[in-house]
Each structure stands twice: as C-alpha cells, then as structure tokens.
Amino acid sequence: MSVKSNFLGAVCMSVLALGGLTLSPAHAQDAWPTKRVVFVIGYAPGGFADSVARIIGAKLGDTLNQQIITQNMEGAGGNIAARHVATTPPDGYTILVTTTSLAINDTLYKTKGFSTKGLMPVAMPVSAPESFASNPKSNVKSLGDLLAQSKAGETVYLGTPGIGSGSHLAAEYFFKVLAKANVKHIPFPGGAPAKLGLLGGDVSVLSSTATAATIPAMLSKEIIGLAVASAERDPAIPDVPTFAELGYPGFLASSWTGFFAPDGTPEAVLTKLNAQINAALKDPEVKAKIDAMGLIIANRTQPETRAYFQSEIANWAKMVEASGVAVP
C-alpha cells in the first residue's frame, strides 16, 4: 500500500511539474520586463528618433520599474540598427526606435541585409507632416505662385534635407506626378542648412518636416508655410493649408518615430509595450516635451500600428518609384 501511495504521489508531482513548465512562458510574458530593456536608435544622439526614445524611455523606466537604456547605432539611413534588431532574440528586451526611413528603405534600398518582415511594429506614436515653405522676400507667397512660376518656364529650385529623405521623396512625387511641374533639386546636408539655403535665396521652395526646426519660422513669418501634407491642418501652424485644400487630395506624407521588436516577440509583450508607450504620452510632462518638438501624438493599438506601418510602406513605395532614386 505504501508503495502504491508513493507511486501515485510521484505521478501527481510529475503532473504538477509539467503544468508548471507549460505555464512558465506565459508567466514570463506577464512579468515582462524582468531585466533592463535596450532601445536601439538608428540615428545619432540629439536627432528626432533619439529625443523621442529618451523621453519615452525615461517614463517607461519609472512605470515598468526597469532600466531602459538607449544605444545609438546610426548609419545607412537607419538600416544598421534595423538589421541588428531584426536578428536579435525575440524576447522583448531589444527594441528598435527608428523613423519613416524604415518604410522608405523597403523600396529605396535594393539590398539591406534584412527584411522589414523581420520586425514587428509596436507603436508609431508621434509624427509631423512634410511641408513646403518659401522665402517672404521672393514672389512665391502661395503654392499657386510656385506652380505658376514653373509652368511659365522659370526655374524652380527645390531645397531638401538630402537625397532619399522623406522630404525629398515627397516633393519629387508631388512635382512629378501630382502637379506635373519641373523643379531642380538642390540637396542640403540636413534640415538646418536647407532652411538657410531658402533664406539665402539659393532655392525657391523648401521641402521639410514641419517640426520645431521650422514651425517657429512659419509662425513668425520668417518663412512662408505654403502647404502641409497631412489630412488636417497641423494645430501648431493652423494658418498653413493642407495640400488637399489646395486641390491635391490624398497627398499624405509625414515623418514619424516608431518602436519595433524582432519578429516572433510574444504578442503579450508587444501589447503591453504598446499600452505603456501610449500611456506615457498622456503624462503631462512627457506630452509637453513632445509638443515642444512640434510633433503630433497619435494613440494606436498594436494591431492598428501594424496596419498603419504596412500602409506607410505602400505609400512611400509609390513616392520612391516616382522619384527614380535608388540605392544599391
């Protein structure tokens, strides 16, 4: 009898042990994070993505009670960082923080060393629309003036932050496909030099992302905001019309910052991180910092983020193809 009891006891203990093994992954996911989380940023310190990552990371460190560290891994238009994260273990402890370049590069680069399918969109919570601006000392006071110049045979010089940037590709698509106007592209090494080029009269129009770098200049009339490529007017510059209002409906282009995890990361972790990021952006201090950058906040669930990212890949693909720009 004692032998039988011992046998039954051993069986019960084995069943319980197996049950524990079965449940442990779920418990691990619910407990995430149990150690520090690394935000790998595809750009240099002080940039768009870097600033957002650090602001949100600081808040998440408090709410998740774990250290959130940032690691800058710039290069190849964000591809180096993206490739690194896409090949790391999908455990939720290495997260890519990048920009619209991830969607753009899907078409722009022939070879990247990774596939965007290897990355799962977690959250894309902040963005700013692309915009056109002119120098108030010029004869271009509106988008109509600019197009009239081009159609009259005058050379219109287009200034952008660089070849392959969202501002460049969006402008190329607008002028070549929608407006069918001829422009001569003048690339600058960044947004600040491009703005100086506009103010110096080197270019007729500036295509740039409407952020804190250009919004104050538009508000003060240092430069004239001609149009923004968003569905609605940017609340930071309410006097600047949308392209849709000016007769070009459907022309949407924005620069965003997004958080991505390696494909295969547990859904529970993706959902939790998405919710925590959205919650962080509702914090008054965090919101004030994001607003000061001229960025627009959008709360999306993780499935909504996934769908939005796919739509962005398609949207930028048509603009890249229209521009004729390609990177080996």
ZADO-1210 file (C-alpha; in nm, 4 decimals, padded with zeros to 6 digits):
<atoms>
<atom x="00.0000" y="00.0000" z="00.0000" code="MET" pos="1"/>
<atom x="00.2799" y="00.2341" z="00.0835" code="SER" pos="2"/>
<atom x="00.4458" y="00.1563" z="-00.2499" code="VAL" pos="3"/>
<atom x="00.1234" y="00.2434" z="-00.4326" code="LYS" pos="4"/>
<atom x="00.0868" y="00.5680" z="-00.2400" code="SER" pos="5"/>
<atom x="00.4421" y="00.6640" z="-00.3190" code="ASN" pos="6"/>
<atom x="00.3848" y="00.5865" z="-00.6851" code="PHE" pos="7"/>
<atom x="00.0677" y="00.7973" z="-00.7011" code="LEU" pos="8"/>
<atom x="00.2420" y="01.0791" z="-00.5199" code="GLY" pos="9"/>
<atom x="00.5263" y="01.0745" z="-00.7694" code="ALA" pos="10"/>
<atom x="00.2810" y="01.0831" z="-01.0597" code="VAL" pos="11"/>
<atom x="00.0997" y="01.3807" z="-00.9090" code="CYS" pos="12"/>
<atom x="00.4243" y="01.5651" z="-00.8553" code="MET" pos="13"/>
<atom x="00.5245" y="01.4965" z="-01.2162" code="SER" pos="14"/>
<atom x="00.1924" y="01.6319" z="-01.3464" code="VAL" pos="15"/>
<atom x="00.2286" y="01.9456" z="-01.1367" code="LEU" pos="16"/>
<atom x="00.5844" y="01.9916" z="-01.2580" code="ALA" pos="17"/>
<atom x="00.4780" y="01.9575" z="-01.6199" code="LEU" pos="18"/>
<atom x="00.1956" y="02.2018" z="-01.5617" code="GLY" pos="19"/>
<atom x="00.4445" y="02.4472" z="-01.4210" code="GLY" pos="20"/>
<atom x="00.6651" y="02.4108" z="-01.7247" code="LEU" pos="21"/>
<atom x="00.3684" y="02.4695" z="-01.9519" code="THR" pos="22"/>
<atom x="00.2651" y="02.7863" z="-01.7727" code="LEU" pos="23"/>
<atom x="00.6069" y="02.9358" z="-01.7194" code="SER" pos="24"/>
<atom x="00.6361" y="03.1084" z="-02.0607" code="PRO" pos="25"/>
<atom x="00.3035" y="03.2823" z="-02.0028" code="ALA" pos="26"/>
<atom x="00.4130" y="03.3829" z="-01.6563" code="HIS" pos="27"/>
<atom x="00.7380" y="03.5141" z="-01.8026" code="ALA" pos="28"/>
<atom x="00.5475" y="03.7211" z="-02.0602" code="GLN" pos="29"/>
<atom x="00.3133" y="03.8639" z="-01.7981" code="ASP" pos="30"/>
<atom x="00.6106" y="03.9559" z="-01.5827" code="ALA" pos="31"/>
<atom x="00.7967" y="04.1279" z="-01.8656" code="TRP" pos="32"/>
<atom x="01.0272" y="04.3080" z="-01.8196" code="PRO" pos="33"/>
<atom x="01.2352" y="04.1305" z="-01.5575" code="THR" pos="34"/>
<atom x="01.5607" y="04.2958" z="-01.6656" code="LYS" pos="35"/>
<atom x="01.6747" y="04.6079" z="-01.8485" code="ARG" pos="36"/>
<atom x="01.5378" y="04.6882" z="-02.1939" code="VAL" pos="37"/>
<atom x="01.7584" y="04.8307" z="-02.4684" code="VAL" pos="38"/>
<atom x="01.6241" y="05.0882" z="-02.7132" code="PHE" pos="39"/>
<atom x="01.8466" y="05.0699" z="-03.0235" code="VAL" pos="40"/>
<atom x="01.8212" y="05.4043" z="-03.2025" code="ILE" pos="41"/>
<atom x="01.9041" y="05.4143" z="-03.5726" code="GLY" pos="42"/>
<atom x="02.0381" y="05.7682" z="-03.5619" code="TYR" pos="43"/>
<atom x="02.2883" y="05.9907" z="-03.3824" code="ALA" pos="44"/>
<atom x="02.2234" y="06.1458" z="-03.0395" code="PRO" pos="45"/>
<atom x="02.0125" y="06.4605" z="-03.0449" code="GLY" pos="46"/>
<atom x="01.8097" y="06.3660" z="-03.3507" code="GLY" pos="47"/>
<atom x="01.4371" y="06.3168" z="-03.3977" code="PHE" pos="48"/>
<atom x="01.4216" y="05.9480" z="-03.3050" code="ALA" pos="49"/>
<atom x="01.6837" y="05.9799" z="-03.0317" code="ASP" pos="50"/>
<atom x="01.4959" y="06.2556" z="-02.8497" code="SER" pos="51"/>
<atom x="01.1642" y="06.0686" z="-02.8599" code="VAL" pos="52"/>
<atom x="01.3284" y="05.7443" z="-02.7456" code="ALA" pos="53"/>
<atom x="01.4899" y="05.9108" z="-02.4465" code="ARG" pos="54"/>
<atom x="01.1768" y="06.0990" z="-02.3404" code="ILE" pos="55"/>
<atom x="00.9561" y="05.7907" z="-02.3571" code="ILE" pos="56"/>
<atom x="01.2276" y="05.5610" z="-02.2238" code="GLY" pos="57"/>
<atom x="01.2685" y="05.7707" z="-01.9089" code="ALA" pos="58"/>
<atom x="00.8963" y="05.7456" z="-01.8361" code="LYS" pos="59"/>
<atom x="00.8801" y="05.3724" z="-01.9093" code="LEU" pos="60"/>
<atom x="01.1714" y="05.3135" z="-01.6748" code="GLY" pos="61"/>
<atom x="00.9569" y="05.4510" z="-01.3932" code="ASP" pos="62"/>
<atom x="00.6319" y="05.2758" z="-01.4808" code="THR" pos="63"/>
<atom x="00.7883" y="04.9379" z="-01.5638" code="LEU" pos="64"/>
<atom x="01.0329" y="04.9575" z="-01.2745" code="ASN" pos="65"/>
<atom x="01.3179" y="04.8502" z="-01.5021" code="GLN" pos="66"/>
<atom x="01.6084" y="05.0345" z="-01.6579" code="GLN" pos="67"/>
<atom x="01.5553" y="05.1466" z="-02.0163" code="ILE" pos="68"/>
<atom x="01.8891" y="05.2174" z="-02.1788" code="ILE" pos="69"/>
<atom x="01.9471" y="05.3772" z="-02.5185" code="THR" pos="70"/>
<atom x="02.2062" y="05.2661" z="-02.7701" code="GLN" pos="71"/>
<atom x="02.2720" y="05.4759" z="-03.0800" code="ASN" pos="72"/>
<atom x="02.3619" y="05.2716" z="-03.3861" code="MET" pos="73"/>
<atom x="02.3477" y="05.5184" z="-03.6731" code="GLU" pos="74"/>
<atom x="02.4367" y="05.4526" z="-04.0357" code="GLY" pos="75"/>
<atom x="02.2943" y="05.3507" z="-04.3746" code="ALA" pos="76"/>
<atom x="01.9766" y="05.5518" z="-04.3252" code="GLY" pos="77"/>
<atom x="01.8782" y="05.3531" z="-04.0177" code="GLY" pos="78"/>
<atom x="01.9437" y="05.0149" z="-04.1785" code="ASN" pos="79"/>
<atom x="02.2312" y="04.9162" z="-03.9492" code="ILE" pos="80"/>
<atom x="02.0192" y="04.9434" z="-03.6363" code="ALA" pos="81"/>
<atom x="01.7208" y="04.7780" z="-03.8038" code="ALA" pos="82"/>
<atom x="01.9322" y="04.4836" z="-03.9196" code="ARG" pos="83"/>
<atom x="02.0766" y="04.4441" z="-03.5707" code="HIS" pos="84"/>
<atom x="01.7378" y="04.4326" z="-03.4004" code="VAL" pos="85"/>
<atom x="01.5828" y="04.2080" z="-03.6658" code="ALA" pos="86"/>
<atom x="01.8458" y="03.9429" z="-03.5855" code="THR" pos="87"/>
<atom x="01.8302" y="03.9587" z="-03.2042" code="THR" pos="88"/>
<atom x="01.6332" y="03.7129" z="-02.9876" code="PRO" pos="89"/>
<atom x="01.2607" y="03.7996" z="-02.9921" code="PRO" pos="90"/>
<atom x="01.2243" y="03.8314" z="-02.6171" code="ASP" pos="91"/>
<atom x="01.1175" y="04.1944" z="-02.5847" code="GLY" pos="92"/>
<atom x="01.4466" y="04.3195" z="-02.4440" code="TYR" pos="93"/>
<atom x="01.5857" y="04.4767" z="-02.7628" code="THR" pos="94"/>
<atom x="01.3612" y="04.7348" z="-02.9305" code="ILE" pos="95"/>
<atom x="01.4331" y="04.9368" z="-03.2433" code="LEU" pos="96"/>
<atom x="01.3496" y="05.3065" z="-03.2379" code="VAL" pos="97"/>
<atom x="01.3568" y="05.4487" z="-03.5889" code="THR" pos="98"/>
<atom x="01.1812" y="05.6810" z="-03.8302" code="THR" pos="99"/>
<atom x="00.9900" y="05.6800" z="-04.1566" code="THR" pos="100"/>
<atom x="01.3140" y="05.5676" z="-04.3179" code="SER" pos="101"/>
<atom x="01.2246" y="05.2081" z="-04.2294" code="LEU" pos="102"/>
<atom x="00.9213" y="05.2265" z="-04.4591" code="ALA" pos="103"/>
<atom x="01.1073" y="05.4287" z="-04.7231" code="ILE" pos="104"/>
<atom x="01.4101" y="05.1987" z="-04.7300" code="ASN" pos="105"/>
<atom x="01.1904" y="04.8976" z="-04.8006" code="ASP" pos="106"/>
<atom x="01.1765" y="05.0256" z="-05.1595" code="THR" pos="107"/>
<atom x="01.4694" y="05.2692" z="-05.1736" code="LEU" pos="108"/>
<atom x="01.7418" y="05.0104" z="-05.0962" code="TYR" pos="109"/>
<atom x="01.7816" y="04.7101" z="-05.3215" code="LYS" pos="110"/>
<atom x="01.9727" y="04.5250" z="-05.0500" code="THR" pos="111"/>
<atom x="01.9515" y="04.5995" z="-04.6789" code="LYS" pos="112"/>
<atom x="02.0679" y="04.2774" z="-04.5175" code="GLY" pos="113"/>
<atom x="01.7294" y="04.2268" z="-04.3526" code="PHE" pos="114"/>
<atom x="01.3582" y="04.2304" z="-04.4292" code="SER" pos="115"/>
<atom x="01.1016" y="04.4570" z="-04.2698" code="THR" pos="116"/>
<atom x="00.9040" y="04.1354" z="-04.2157" code="LYS" pos="117"/>
<atom x="01.1645" y="04.0550" z="-03.9514" code="GLY" pos="118"/>
<atom x="01.0415" y="04.3457" z="-03.7412" code="LEU" pos="119"/>
<atom x="00.7084" y="04.3766" z="-03.5621" code="MET" pos="120"/>
<atom x="00.5563" y="04.7261" z="-03.5281" code="PRO" pos="121"/>
<atom x="00.4914" y="04.8003" z="-03.1608" code="VAL" pos="122"/>
<atom x="00.3953" y="05.1678" z="-03.1628" code="ALA" pos="123"/>
<atom x="00.4220" y="05.4632" z="-03.4013" code="MET" pos="124"/>
<atom x="00.3008" y="05.7316" z="-03.1649" code="PRO" pos="125"/>
<atom x="00.4449" y="06.0616" z="-03.2893" code="VAL" pos="126"/>
<atom x="00.4729" y="06.2254" z="-03.6297" code="SER" pos="127"/>
<atom x="00.4960" y="06.5520" z="-03.8191" code="ALA" pos="128"/>
<atom x="00.3805" y="06.6273" z="-04.1735" code="PRO" pos="129"/>
<atom x="00.6047" y="06.7165" z="-04.4631" code="GLU" pos="130"/>
<atom x="00.5638" y="07.0778" z="-04.5703" code="SER" pos="131"/>
<atom x="00.6589" y="07.3320" z="-04.8351" code="PHE" pos="132"/>
<atom x="00.7798" y="07.6818" z="-04.7474" code="ALA" pos="133"/>
<atom x="00.9058" y="07.9870" z="-04.9344" code="SER" pos="134"/>
<atom x="01.1096" y="08.2957" z="-04.8600" code="ASN" pos="135"/>
<atom x="00.8845" y="08.6003" z="-04.7947" code="PRO" pos="136"/>
<atom x="01.1317" y="08.8138" z="-04.9933" code="LYS" pos="137"/>
<atom x="01.0536" y="08.6117" z="-05.3051" code="SER" pos="138"/>
<atom x="00.7491" y="08.6344" z="-05.5313" code="ASN" pos="139"/>
<atom x="00.6220" y="08.2998" z="-05.4046" code="VAL" pos="140"/>
<atom x="00.3505" y="08.3684" z="-05.1488" code="LYS" pos="141"/>
<atom x="00.1424" y="08.0566" z="-05.2119" code="SER" pos="142"/>
<atom x="00.1607" y="07.7111" z="-05.3679" code="LEU" pos="143"/>
<atom x="-00.0233" y="07.8556" z="-05.6670" code="GLY" pos="144"/>
<atom x="00.2521" y="08.1152" z="-05.7160" code="ASP" pos="145"/>
<atom x="00.5149" y="07.8424" z="-05.7102" code="LEU" pos="146"/>
<atom x="00.3392" y="07.6280" z="-05.9691" code="LEU" pos="147"/>
<atom x="00.2705" y="07.9297" z="-06.1879" code="ALA" pos="148"/>
<atom x="00.6421" y="08.0085" z="-06.1947" code="GLN" pos="149"/>
<atom x="00.7246" y="07.6560" z="-06.3036" code="SER" pos="150"/>
<atom x="00.4588" y="07.6482" z="-06.5741" code="LYS" pos="151"/>
<atom x="00.5786" y="07.9851" z="-06.7013" code="ALA" pos="152"/>
<atom x="00.9164" y="07.8300" z="-06.7682" code="GLY" pos="153"/>
<atom x="01.1001" y="07.9798" z="-06.4723" code="GLU" pos="154"/>
<atom x="01.3460" y="07.7518" z="-06.2958" code="THR" pos="155"/>
<atom x="01.2140" y="07.6464" z="-05.9576" code="VAL" pos="156"/>
<atom x="01.4874" y="07.5331" z="-05.7224" code="TYR" pos="157"/>
<atom x="01.3776" y="07.2770" z="-05.4633" code="LEU" pos="158"/>
<atom x="01.5750" y="07.2551" z="-05.1407" code="GLY" pos="159"/>
<atom x="01.5570" y="06.9430" z="-04.9231" code="THR" pos="160"/>
<atom x="01.7499" y="06.7939" z="-04.6277" code="PRO" pos="161"/>
<atom x="01.9125" y="06.5409" z="-04.8590" code="GLY" pos="162"/>
<atom x="01.8692" y="06.2812" z="-05.1329" code="ILE" pos="163"/>
<atom x="01.6406" y="05.9975" z="-05.0261" code="GLY" pos="164"/>
<atom x="01.4965" y="06.1836" z="-04.7286" code="SER" pos="165"/>
<atom x="01.1206" y="06.1777" z="-04.6804" code="GLY" pos="166"/>
<atom x="01.1082" y="06.5489" z="-04.7590" code="SER" pos="167"/>
<atom x="01.2909" y="06.4894" z="-05.0875" code="HIS" pos="168"/>
<atom x="01.0842" y="06.1911" z="-05.1989" code="LEU" pos="169"/>
<atom x="00.7525" y="06.3526" z="-05.1075" code="ALA" pos="170"/>
<atom x="00.8433" y="06.6661" z="-05.3029" code="ALA" pos="171"/>
<atom x="00.9593" y="06.4696" z="-05.6059" code="GLU" pos="172"/>
<atom x="00.6307" y="06.2795" z="-05.6085" code="TYR" pos="173"/>
<atom x="00.4269" y="06.5964" z="-05.5754" code="PHE" pos="174"/>
<atom x="00.6003" y="06.7858" z="-05.8543" code="PHE" pos="175"/>
<atom x="00.6473" y="06.4954" z="-06.0968" code="LYS" pos="176"/>
<atom x="00.3207" y="06.3075" z="-06.0519" code="VAL" pos="177"/>
<atom x="00.0593" y="06.5383" z="-05.8999" code="LEU" pos="178"/>
<atom x="00.1498" y="06.8916" z="-06.0119" code="ALA" pos="179"/>
<atom x="00.3468" y="06.7896" z="-06.3208" code="LYS" pos="180"/>
<atom x="00.5800" y="07.0837" z="-06.2693" code="ALA" pos="181"/>
<atom x="00.9524" y="07.0996" z="-06.3390" code="ASN" pos="182"/>
<atom x="01.1880" y="07.1682" z="-06.0498" code="VAL" pos="183"/>
<atom x="01.5612" y="07.1445" z="-05.9991" code="LYS" pos="184"/>
<atom x="01.6529" y="06.9588" z="-05.6819" code="HIS" pos="185"/>
<atom x="01.9219" y="07.1067" z="-05.4591" code="ILE" pos="186"/>
<atom x="02.0042" y="06.8650" z="-05.1734" code="PRO" pos="187"/>
<atom x="02.1493" y="07.0031" z="-04.8493" code="PHE" pos="188"/>
<atom x="02.3260" y="06.8105" z="-04.5704" code="PRO" pos="189"/>
<atom x="02.0341" y="06.8344" z="-04.3283" code="GLY" pos="190"/>
<atom x="01.7305" y="07.0424" z="-04.2429" code="GLY" pos="191"/>
<atom x="01.9107" y="07.3430" z="-04.0912" code="ALA" pos="192"/>
<atom x="02.1372" y="07.4025" z="-04.3961" code="PRO" pos="193"/>
<atom x="01.8342" y="07.3620" z="-04.6245" code="ALA" pos="194"/>
<atom x="01.6452" y="07.6302" z="-04.4310" code="LYS" pos="195"/>
<atom x="01.9461" y="07.8624" z="-04.4568" code="LEU" pos="196"/>
<atom x="01.9529" y="07.7937" z="-04.8296" code="GLY" pos="197"/>
<atom x="01.5925" y="07.9106" z="-04.8558" code="LEU" pos="198"/>
<atom x="01.6584" y="08.2242" z="-04.6512" code="LEU" pos="199"/>
<atom x="01.9684" y="08.2976" z="-04.8581" code="GLY" pos="200"/>
<atom x="01.7761" y="08.2747" z="-05.1827" code="GLY" pos="201"/>
<atom x="01.9602" y="07.9669" z="-05.3056" code="ASP" pos="202"/>
<atom x="01.6323" y="07.7774" z="-05.3538" code="VAL" pos="203"/>
<atom x="01.2762" y="07.8777" z="-05.4414" code="SER" pos="204"/>
<atom x="01.0993" y="07.6347" z="-05.2109" code="VAL" pos="205"/>
<atom x="01.1947" y="07.4290" z="-04.9088" code="LEU" pos="206"/>
<atom x="01.0515" y="07.0822" z="-04.8537" code="SER" pos="207"/>
<atom x="01.0959" y="06.9827" z="-04.4905" code="SER" pos="208"/>
<atom x="00.9224" y="06.8166" z="-04.1995" code="THR" pos="209"/>
<atom x="00.7111" y="07.0624" z="-04.0002" code="ALA" pos="210"/>
<atom x="00.8766" y="07.0353" z="-03.6587" code="THR" pos="211"/>
<atom x="01.0257" y="07.2745" z="-03.4044" code="ALA" pos="212"/>
<atom x="01.3036" y="07.3409" z="-03.6569" code="ALA" pos="213"/>
<atom x="01.0647" y="07.5174" z="-03.8976" code="THR" pos="214"/>
<atom x="00.7368" y="07.5819" z="-03.7135" code="ILE" pos="215"/>
<atom x="00.8597" y="07.8926" z="-03.5239" code="PRO" pos="216"/>
<atom x="00.9913" y="08.0370" z="-03.8516" code="ALA" pos="217"/>
<atom x="00.6499" y="07.9845" z="-04.0125" code="MET" pos="218"/>
<atom x="00.4680" y="08.1412" z="-03.7182" code="LEU" pos="219"/>
<atom x="00.6967" y="08.4447" z="-03.7190" code="SER" pos="220"/>
<atom x="00.6691" y="08.4700" z="-04.0995" code="LYS" pos="221"/>
<atom x="01.0446" y="08.4326" z="-04.1342" code="GLU" pos="222"/>
<atom x="00.9423" y="08.1780" z="-04.3950" code="ILE" pos="223"/>
<atom x="00.6003" y="08.1305" z="-04.5538" code="ILE" pos="224"/>
<atom x="00.4322" y="07.7963" z="-04.4989" code="GLY" pos="225"/>
<atom x="00.2767" y="07.7007" z="-04.8317" code="LEU" pos="226"/>
<atom x="00.1166" y="07.3643" z="-04.7515" code="ALA" pos="227"/>
<atom x="00.1334" y="07.0600" z="-04.5234" code="VAL" pos="228"/>
<atom x="00.0930" y="06.7002" z="-04.6393" code="ALA" pos="229"/>
<atom x="-00.1482" y="06.5910" z="-04.3669" code="SER" pos="230"/>
<atom x="-00.5167" y="06.5033" z="-04.3666" code="ALA" pos="231"/>
<atom x="-00.5928" y="06.8003" z="-04.1420" code="GLU" pos="232"/>
<atom x="-00.4110" y="07.1239" z="-04.0688" code="ARG" pos="233"/>
<atom x="-00.1258" y="07.0982" z="-03.8235" code="ASP" pos="234"/>
<atom x="-00.2519" y="07.2536" z="-03.4976" code="PRO" pos="235"/>
<atom x="00.0915" y="07.4088" z="-03.4419" code="ALA" pos="236"/>
<atom x="00.0644" y="07.6069" z="-03.7688" code="ILE" pos="237"/>
<atom x="-00.3126" y="07.6407" z="-03.8250" code="PRO" pos="238"/>
<atom x="-00.2763" y="07.9102" z="-04.0934" code="ASP" pos="239"/>
<atom x="-00.0921" y="07.6738" z="-04.3293" code="VAL" pos="240"/>
<atom x="-00.3369" y="07.4887" z="-04.5577" code="PRO" pos="241"/>
<atom x="-00.3217" y="07.1209" z="-04.6421" code="THR" pos="242"/>
<atom x="-00.2413" y="07.0050" z="-04.9944" code="PHE" pos="243"/>
<atom x="-00.5933" y="06.8630" z="-05.0092" code="ALA" pos="244"/>
<atom x="-00.7387" y="07.2092" z="-04.9528" code="GLU" pos="245"/>
<atom x="-00.5304" y="07.3349" z="-05.2424" code="LEU" pos="246"/>
<atom x="-00.6586" y="07.0733" z="-05.4846" code="GLY" pos="247"/>
<atom x="-00.4356" y="06.7725" z="-05.4173" code="TYR" pos="248"/>
<atom x="-00.6422" y="06.5301" z="-05.2089" code="PRO" pos="249"/>
<atom x="-00.4765" y="06.2129" z="-05.0912" code="GLY" pos="250"/>
<atom x="-00.1247" y="06.3578" z="-05.0829" code="PHE" pos="251"/>
<atom x="-00.0111" y="06.2465" z="-04.7382" code="LEU" pos="252"/>
<atom x="00.3479" y="06.2302" z="-04.6208" code="ALA" pos="253"/>
<atom x="00.4815" y="06.2520" z="-04.2692" code="SER" pos="254"/>
<atom x="00.7889" y="06.1717" z="-04.0677" code="SER" pos="255"/>
<atom x="00.7271" y="05.9542" z="-03.7640" code="TRP" pos="256"/>
<atom x="00.9134" y="05.7777" z="-03.4886" code="THR" pos="257"/>
<atom x="00.8289" y="05.4120" z="-03.4353" code="GLY" pos="258"/>
<atom x="00.9140" y="05.1300" z="-03.1966" code="PHE" pos="259"/>
<atom x="00.9742" y="04.7834" z="-03.3455" code="PHE" pos="260"/>
<atom x="01.0540" y="04.4437" z="-03.1960" code="ALA" pos="261"/>
<atom x="01.2069" y="04.1359" z="-03.3604" code="PRO" pos="262"/>
<atom x="00.9516" y="03.9146" z="-03.5349" code="ASP" pos="263"/>
<atom x="00.8444" y="03.6361" z="-03.3015" code="GLY" pos="264"/>
<atom x="00.8269" y="03.8545" z="-02.9916" code="THR" pos="265"/>
<atom x="00.5318" y="03.7301" z="-02.7815" code="PRO" pos="266"/>
<atom x="00.2060" y="03.9134" z="-02.8511" code="GLU" pos="267"/>
<atom x="00.1594" y="03.9734" z="-02.4788" code="ALA" pos="268"/>
<atom x="00.4867" y="04.1678" z="-02.4700" code="VAL" pos="269"/>
<atom x="00.4006" y="04.3689" z="-02.7821" code="LEU" pos="270"/>
<atom x="00.0595" y="04.4575" z="-02.6429" code="THR" pos="271"/>
<atom x="00.1993" y="04.5556" z="-02.3039" code="LYS" pos="272"/>
<atom x="00.4740" y="04.7730" z="-02.4500" code="LEU" pos="273"/>
<atom x="00.2282" y="04.9402" z="-02.6864" code="ASN" pos="274"/>
<atom x="-00.0052" y="05.0215" z="-02.3976" code="ALA" pos="275"/>
<atom x="00.2788" y="05.1538" z="-02.1836" code="GLN" pos="276"/>
<atom x="00.4060" y="05.3817" z="-02.4625" code="ILE" pos="277"/>
<atom x="00.0564" y="05.5186" z="-02.5232" code="ASN" pos="278"/>
<atom x="00.0127" y="05.5757" z="-02.1503" code="ALA" pos="279"/>
<atom x="00.3488" y="05.7536" z="-02.1271" code="ALA" pos="280"/>
<atom x="00.2437" y="06.0039" z="-02.3923" code="LEU" pos="281"/>
<atom x="-00.0583" y="06.1013" z="-02.1816" code="LYS" pos="282"/>
<atom x="00.1704" y="06.2087" z="-01.8990" code="ASP" pos="283"/>
<atom x="00.1638" y="06.5924" z="-01.8875" code="PRO" pos="284"/>
<atom x="00.5417" y="06.6255" z="-01.8634" code="GLU" pos="285"/>
<atom x="00.6056" y="06.3841" z="-02.1494" code="VAL" pos="286"/>
<atom x="00.3344" y="06.5435" z="-02.3635" code="LYS" pos="287"/>
<atom x="00.4807" y="06.8896" z="-02.3053" code="ALA" pos="288"/>
<atom x="00.8229" y="06.7741" z="-02.4264" code="LYS" pos="289"/>
<atom x="00.6764" y="06.6101" z="-02.7365" code="ILE" pos="290"/>
<atom x="00.4651" y="06.9182" z="-02.8116" code="ASP" pos="291"/>
<atom x="00.7756" y="07.1358" z="-02.7817" code="ALA" pos="292"/>
<atom x="00.9333" y="06.9304" z="-03.0605" code="MET" pos="293"/>
<atom x="00.6407" y="07.0182" z="-03.2864" code="GLY" pos="294"/>
<atom x="00.5245" y="06.6561" z="-03.3037" code="LEU" pos="295"/>
<atom x="00.1695" y="06.5254" z="-03.3224" code="ILE" pos="296"/>
<atom x="00.0696" y="06.2416" z="-03.0897" code="ILE" pos="297"/>
<atom x="-00.1449" y="05.9508" z="-03.2097" code="ALA" pos="298"/>
<atom x="-00.2541" y="05.6628" z="-02.9864" code="ASN" pos="299"/>
<atom x="-00.2815" y="05.3377" z="-03.1816" code="ARG" pos="300"/>
<atom x="-00.3237" y="04.9827" z="-03.0586" code="THR" pos="301"/>
<atom x="-00.0617" y="04.7311" z="-03.1608" code="GLN" pos="302"/>
<atom x="-00.2803" y="04.5823" z="-03.4414" code="PRO" pos="303"/>
<atom x="-00.3593" y="04.9359" z="-03.5634" code="GLU" pos="304"/>
<atom x="00.0116" y="05.0146" z="-03.5615" code="THR" pos="305"/>
<atom x="00.0841" y="04.7056" z="-03.7671" code="ARG" pos="306"/>
<atom x="-00.1762" y="04.8039" z="-04.0270" code="ALA" pos="307"/>
<atom x="-00.0525" y="05.1638" z="-04.0376" code="TYR" pos="308"/>
<atom x="00.3057" y="05.0539" z="-04.0965" code="PHE" pos="309"/>
<atom x="00.2010" y="04.8401" z="-04.3928" code="GLN" pos="310"/>
<atom x="00.0108" y="05.1344" z="-04.5390" code="SER" pos="311"/>
<atom x="00.3209" y="05.3513" z="-04.4949" code="GLU" pos="312"/>
<atom x="00.5374" y="05.1007" z="-04.6838" code="ILE" pos="313"/>
<atom x="00.2917" y="05.1160" z="-04.9750" code="ALA" pos="314"/>
<atom x="00.2582" y="05.4959" z="-04.9610" code="ASN" pos="315"/>
<atom x="00.6322" y="05.5578" z="-04.9671" code="TRP" pos="316"/>
<atom x="00.6918" y="05.2909" z="-05.2299" code="ALA" pos="317"/>
<atom x="00.4949" y="05.4892" z="-05.4873" code="LYS" pos="318"/>
<atom x="00.6881" y="05.8052" z="-05.3983" code="MET" pos="319"/>
<atom x="01.0265" y="05.6332" z="-05.4181" code="VAL" pos="320"/>
<atom x="00.9401" y="05.4807" z="-05.7547" code="GLU" pos="321"/>
<atom x="00.8204" y="05.8161" z="-05.8890" code="ALA" pos="322"/>
<atom x="01.1415" y="05.9889" z="-05.7808" code="SER" pos="323"/>
<atom x="01.3630" y="05.7455" z="-05.9687" code="GLY" pos="324"/>
<atom x="01.6039" y="05.7371" z="-05.6729" code="VAL" pos="325"/>
<atom x="01.7507" y="05.4002" z="-05.5790" code="ALA" pos="326"/>
<atom x="02.0312" y="05.2878" z="-05.3505" code="VAL" pos="327"/>
<atom x="02.2269" y="04.9679" z="-05.4324" code="PRO" pos="328"/>
</atoms>
